[in-house]
């Protein structure tokens, strides 16, 4: 256990948004359906703020930093159904700040799901009119510069909140899970989650390493090739450790990311993911989403074909939220 890093984590300024700890529950029926009798779910979709989702964890630290810098508007971006953008808009509304959200692509024909919620929260939204997601970084910077020129005090947050400070919110989540497992006498061998921008997995790896947690943390990429995801996760974990004055604790051999479940592309439902969503709803009354948790659970389901998974004991699946996407065209066909 790295007591120095844990002490530094505890000392970080946080804006308390979430209702913590989020529930950790057994999923016996769903586990039996995929051949994993020891399945548990960590329910960050029930985080209790801004329609839920794990992005609230990083935003607790980012919002505190924005307040400390005197910000009056948060600037971020992603796709139109972004959980992160919706949660950022909620954090800004809670803090009496404005939000400017930059989305890649064209405006959708219908304002629904997360985009609807983001606008309900008062956010200003603009679109890049380009399907090149990498342009978002420059667009966020440009919007912040324009706001500053207009006399505002913007605070920029990268896609998915994937920055060193945001990562540390997820490191705290790993500490939370370990305390829950100890209280239950539960000894998971693996923790698995979706990997998009990389901040969540980076934080879980760092937090688990700092505590000497007994589990192996793994991800299923839903956004980019696994090699690219691994590189991003490793870089973010290194930056987050450095922010606390700590040498790297996460190394390349620790970053395990499964590929093959993105389907047609990021944010586009896949047959495997939709099948996983339907299975979870009917077997466990748990709702996954088409962009992140559905595809990640499809990855977990596929891993169970390997007998070592089914025989490994308890496995915790991180439910990172995202249900508003079910109330869009992405949810079509799931009830048939």
For each residue, the residues with C-beta under 8 A, 3 or more apart:
1: 6 210 211 212
2: 5 6 209 210 211 246 249
3: 6 7
4: 7 8 246
5: 2 8 9 210 241 244 246 249
6: 1 2 3 9 10 175 210 211
7: 3 4 10 11
8: 4 5 11 12 244 245 246
9: 5 6 12 168 171 172 175 207 210 244
10: 6 7
11: 7 8
12: 8 9 61 64 168
13: 61 64 65 68
14: 60 61 64
15: 59 60 61 63 64 67 91 95
16: 60
17: 49 50 56 59 60 63 91 94
18: 22 47 48 49 56 57 60
19: 22 46 47 48 49
20: 47 176
21: 24 176 179 180
22: 18 19 42 43 44 46 47 48 176
23: 42 43 46
24: 21 40 41 42 43 177 180 181 184 186 316
25: 40 41 43
26: 31 39 40
27: 30 31 39 40 41 284 286 317
28: 31 32 37 39
29: 32 33 283 284
30: 27 33 34 39 279 280 283 284 286
31: 26 27 28 34 36 37 38 39
32: 28 29 35 36 37 283
33: 29 30 279 283
34: 30 31 39 279 300 301 304
35: 32 304 305 310
36: 31 32 39 300 304 309 310 315
37: 28 31 32 310
38: 31 188 312 313 314 315
39: 26 27 28 30 31 34 36 314 315 317
40: 24 25 26 27 186 188 314 315 316 317
41: 24 25 27 284 286 316 317 319
42: 22 23 24 177 191 316 317 318 319
43: 22 23 24 25 46 319
44: 22 47 52 53 54 56 57 173 318 319 320 321
45: 52 53 287 319 320 321 322 323
46: 19 22 23 43 52
47: 18 19 20 22 44 52 53 54 56 57 321
48: 18 19 22 52
49: 17 18 19 52 56 87 90 94
50: 17 53 56 86 87 89 90 91 94 121
51: 86 87 90 117 321 323 324
52: 44 45 46 47 48 49 56 321 323
53: 44 45 47 50 56 83 84 86 87 320 321 322
54: 44 47 57 170 173 200 318 320 321
55: 58 59 83 84 87 88 160 161 320 321
56: 17 18 44 47 49 50 52 53 59 60 87 90 91
57: 18 44 47 54 60 169 170 172 173 203
58: 55 61 62 161 165 166 167 168 169 170 199 203
59: 15 17 55 56 62 63 87 88 91 161 166 169
60: 14 15 16 17 18 56 57 63 64 169
61: 12 13 14 15 58 64 65 165 166 168 169
62: 58 59 65 66 91 155 157 161 163 165 166 169
63: 15 17 59 60 66 67 74 91 92 94 95
64: 12 13 14 15 60 61 67 68
65: 13 61 62 68 69 155 165
66: 62 63 69 71 74 95 97 155
67: 15 63 64 70 71 95
68: 13 64 65
69: 65 66 153 155
70: 67 153
71: 66 67 74 97 153 154 155
72: 97 98 152 153 154
73: 92 97 98 99 100 147 152 153 154 155
74: 63 66 71 88 89 91 92 97 98 99 100 154 155 157
75: 99 100 102 140 143 144 147 154 155 156 157
76: 84 85 88 99 101 102 140 156 157 158 159 161
77: 82 85 101 102 103 104 136 139 140 159
78: 82 84 85 101 103 104 136 159 160
79: 82 103 104 105 133 266 267
80: 103 105 107 108 114 115 127
81: 113 114 115 267 291 324 325 328 330
82: 77 78 79 85 86 101 103 114 118 160
83: 53 55 86 87 114 292 320 321 322 324
84: 53 55 76 78 87 88 159 160 161 197
85: 76 77 78 82 88 89 101 103 114 118 123
86: 50 51 53 82 83 89 90 114 117 118 121 324
87: 49 50 51 53 55 56 59 83 84 90 91
88: 55 59 74 76 84 85 91 92 99 101 157 161
89: 50 74 85 86 92 93 99 101 117 118 121 122 123
90: 49 50 51 56 86 87 93 94 121
91: 15 17 50 56 59 62 63 74 87 88 94 95
92: 63 73 74 88 89 95 97 98 99 121 122 123
93: 89 90 96 97 99 121 122
94: 17 49 50 63 90 91
95: 15 63 66 67 91 92
96: 93
97: 66 71 72 73 74 92 93
98: 72 73 74 92 122 123 124 152
99: 73 74 75 76 88 89 92 93 118 121 122 123 124
100: 73 74 75 123 124 125 126 143 147 154
101: 76 77 78 82 85 88 89 118 123 124 125 126
102: 75 76 77 125 126 127 128 136 139 140 143
103: 77 78 79 80 82 85 107 115 125 126 127 128
104: 77 78 79 127 128 130 131 132 133 135 136
105: 79 80 127 128 129 130 131
106: 127 129
107: 80 103 127
108: 80 111 112 115
109:
110: 328 329
111: 108 115 116 119
112: 108 115 116 327 328 329
113: 81 116 117 324 325 326 327 328 330
114: 80 81 82 83 85 86 117 118 324 325
115: 80 81 103 108 111 112 118 119 125
116: 111 112 113 119 120 324
117: 51 86 89 113 114 120 121 324
118: 82 85 86 89 99 101 114 115 121 123 125
119: 111 115 116 122 123 125
120: 116 117
121: 50 86 89 90 92 93 99 117 118
122: 89 92 93 98 99 119
123: 85 89 92 98 99 100 101 118 119
124: 98 99 100 101
125: 100 101 102 103 115 118 119
126: 100 101 102 103 139 143
127: 80 102 103 104 105 106 107
128: 102 103 104 105 132 135 136 139
129: 105 106
130: 104 105 135
131: 104 105
132: 104 128 135
133: 79 104 136 159 266
134: 137
135: 104 128 130 132 138 139
136: 77 78 102 104 128 133 139 140 159
137: 134 140 141 158 159
138: 135 141 142
139: 77 102 126 128 135 136 142 143
140: 75 76 77 102 136 137 143 144 156 157 158 159
141: 137 138 144 145 156
142: 138 139 145 146
143: 75 100 102 126 139 140 146 147 154
144: 75 140 141 147 148 154 156
145: 141 142 148 149
146: 142 143 149 150
147: 73 75 100 143 144 150 152 154
148: 144 145 151 152 153 154
149: 145 146
150: 146 147
151: 148
152: 72 73 98 147 148
153: 69 70 71 72 73 148
154: 71 72 73 74 75 100 143 144 147 148
155: 62 65 66 69 71 73 74 75
156: 75 76 140 141 144
157: 62 74 75 76 88 140 161 163 166
158: 76 137 140 161 162 163 197
159: 76 77 78 84 133 136 137 140 162 197
160: 55 78 82 84 196 197 198 199
161: 55 58 59 62 76 84 88 157 158 166 169 197 199
162: 158 159 166 167 197 198 199 202 232 236
163: 62 157 158 166 167 199 236 239
164: 167 168 236 239 240 242 243
165: 58 61 62 65 168 169 240 243
166: 58 59 61 62 157 161 162 163 169 170 199 203
167: 58 162 163 164 170 171 199 202 203 206 236 237 239 240
168: 9 12 58 61 164 165 171 172 203 206 240 243 244
169: 57 58 59 60 61 62 161 165 166 172 173 203
170: 54 57 58 166 167 173 174 199 200 201 202 203 204 207
171: 9 167 168 174 175 203 204 206 207 210 240
172: 9 57 168 169 175 176 203 207
173: 44 54 57 169 170 176 177 203 204 207
174: 170 171 177 178 191 203 204 206 207 208 210 211 213 217
175: 6 9 171 172 178 179 207 210 211
176: 20 21 22 172 173 179 180
177: 24 42 173 174 180 181 191 316
178: 174 175 181 182 208 211 213
179: 21 175 176 182 183
180: 21 24 176 177 183 184 186
181: 24 177 178 184 186 187 188
182: 178 179 185 186
183: 179 180
184: 24 180 181
185: 182
186: 24 40 180 181 182 314
187: 181 214 313 314
188: 38 40 181 191 214 215 313 314 315 316
189: 214 215 216 312 313 314 315
190: 215 216 217 218 309 312 315 316
191: 42 174 177 188 204 208 215 216 217 218 315 316 318
192: 217 218 219 220 296 299 300 303 315 316 317 318
193: 200 201 204 217 218 219 220 296 317 318 320
194: 200 219 220 222 292 293 295 296 318 320
195: 198 200 201 219 220 221 222 223 229 233 257 296
196: 160 200 221 222 223 266 292
197: 84 158 159 160 161 162 223 232
198: 160 162 195 201 202 229 232 233 236
199: 58 160 161 162 163 166 167 170 202 203 236
200: 54 170 193 194 195 196 203 204 318 320
201: 170 193 195 198 204 205 217 219 229 233 255 257
202: 162 167 170 198 199 205 206 232 233 234 236 237 240 250
203: 57 58 166 167 168 169 170 171 172 173 174 199 200 206 207 237 240
204: 170 171 173 174 191 193 200 201 207 208 217 318
205: 201 202 208 209 217 233 237 250 254 255
206: 167 168 171 174 202 203 209 210 237 240 241 249 250
207: 9 170 171 172 173 174 175 203 204 210 211 213
208: 174 178 191 204 205 211 213 215 217
209: 2 205 206 212 213 249 250 254
210: 1 2 5 6 9 171 174 175 206 207 249
211: 1 2 6 174 175 178 207 208
212: 1 209
213: 174 178 207 208 209
214: 187 188 189
215: 188 189 190 191 208 316
216: 189 190 191 256
217: 174 190 191 192 193 201 204 205 208 254 256
218: 190 191 192 193 256 257 258
219: 192 193 194 195 201 229 233 256 257 258 296
220: 192 193 194 195 257 258 261 295 296 298 299 300
221: 195 196 224 225 226 229 257 258 259 261 262
222: 194 195 196 261 262 266 291 292 295 296
223: 195 196 197 229 262 266
224: 221 228 229 232 262 266
225: 221 228 229 259
226: 221 229 230 257 258 259
227: 230 231
228: 224 225 231 232
229: 195 198 201 219 221 223 224 225 226 232 233 257
230: 226 227 233 234 252 255 257
231: 227 228 234 235
232: 162 197 198 202 224 228 229 235 236
233: 195 198 201 202 205 219 229 230 236 237 250 255 257
234: 202 230 231 237 238 250 251 252 255
235: 231 232 238 239
236: 162 163 164 167 198 199 202 232 233 239 240
237: 167 202 203 205 206 233 234 240 241 248 249 250 255
238: 234 235 241 242 248 250
239: 163 164 167 235 236 242 243
240: 164 165 167 168 171 202 203 206 236 237 243 244
241: 5 206 237 238 244 246 247 248 249 250
242: 164 238 239 245 246 248
243: 164 165 168 239 240
244: 5 8 9 168 240 241
245: 8 242
246: 2 4 5 8 241 242 249
247: 241
248: 237 238 241 242 251
249: 2 5 206 209 210 237 241 246
250: 202 205 206 209 233 234 237 238 241 254 255
251: 234 248 254 255
252: 230 234 255
253:
254: 205 209 217 250 251
255: 201 205 230 233 234 237 250 251 252
256: 216 217 218 219
257: 195 201 218 219 220 221 226 229 230 233
258: 218 219 220 221 226 261 299 302 303
259: 221 225 226 262
260: 299 302
261: 220 221 222 258 270 272 273 295 296 298 299 302
262: 221 222 223 224 259 265 266 270 295
263: 268 269 270 271 272 273 295
264: 268 269 270
265: 262 268
266: 79 133 196 222 223 224 262 291
267: 79 81 291 330
268: 263 264 265
269: 263 264 273 274 290 294 330
270: 261 262 263 264 273 274 290 294 295 298
271: 263 274 275
272: 261 263 275 276 295 298 301 302
273: 261 263 269 270 276 277 288 290 294 295 297 298
274: 269 270 271 277 278 290 294 333 334
275: 271 272 278 279 298
276: 272 273 279 280 288 294 295 297 298 301
277: 273 274 280 281 287 288 289 290 294 297 326 334
278: 274 275 281 282 334
279: 30 33 34 275 276 282 283 301
280: 30 276 277 283 284 286 287 288 297
281: 277 278 284 285 286 287 288 334
282: 278 279
283: 29 30 32 33 279 280
284: 27 29 30 41 280 281
285: 281
286: 27 30 41 280 281 319
287: 45 277 280 281 323 326
288: 273 276 277 280 281 293 294 297 319 322
289: 277 292 293 294 321 322 323 324 325 326 330
290: 269 270 273 274 277 294 295 325 326 330 331
291: 81 222 266 267 294 295 322 325 330
292: 83 194 196 222 289 295 296 320 321 322
293: 194 288 289 296 297 319 320 321 322
294: 269 270 273 274 276 277 288 289 290 291 297 298
295: 194 220 222 261 262 263 270 272 273 276 290 291 292 298 299
296: 192 193 194 195 219 220 222 261 292 293 299 300 317
297: 273 276 277 280 288 293 294 300 301 317
298: 220 261 270 272 273 275 276 294 295 301 302
299: 192 220 258 260 261 295 296 302 303
300: 34 36 192 220 296 297 303 304 315 317
301: 34 272 276 279 297 298 304
302: 258 260 261 272 298 299 305
303: 192 258 299 300 306 309
304: 34 35 36 300 301 309 310
305: 35 302
306: 303 309 310
307: 310 311
308: 311 312
309: 36 190 303 304 306 312 315
310: 35 36 37 304 306 307
311: 307 308
312: 38 189 190 308 309 315
313: 38 187 188 189
314: 38 39 40 186 187 188 189
315: 36 38 39 40 188 189 190 191 192 300 309 312
316: 24 40 41 42 177 188 190 191 192 215
317: 27 39 40 41 42 192 193 296 297 300
318: 42 44 54 191 192 193 194 200 204
319: 41 42 43 44 45 286 288 293
320: 44 45 53 54 55 83 193 194 200 292 293
321: 44 45 47 51 52 53 54 55 83 289 292 293
322: 45 53 83 288 289 291 292 293 325
323: 45 51 52 287 289 326 327
324: 51 81 83 86 113 114 116 117 289 327 328
325: 81 113 114 289 290 291 322 328 330 331
326: 113 277 287 289 290 323 330 331 334
327: 112 113 323 324 331
328: 81 110 112 113 324 325 331
329: 110 112 332
330: 81 113 267 269 289 290 291 325 326
331: 290 325 326 327 328 334
332: 329
333: 274 336
334: 274 277 278 281 326 331
335:
336: 333
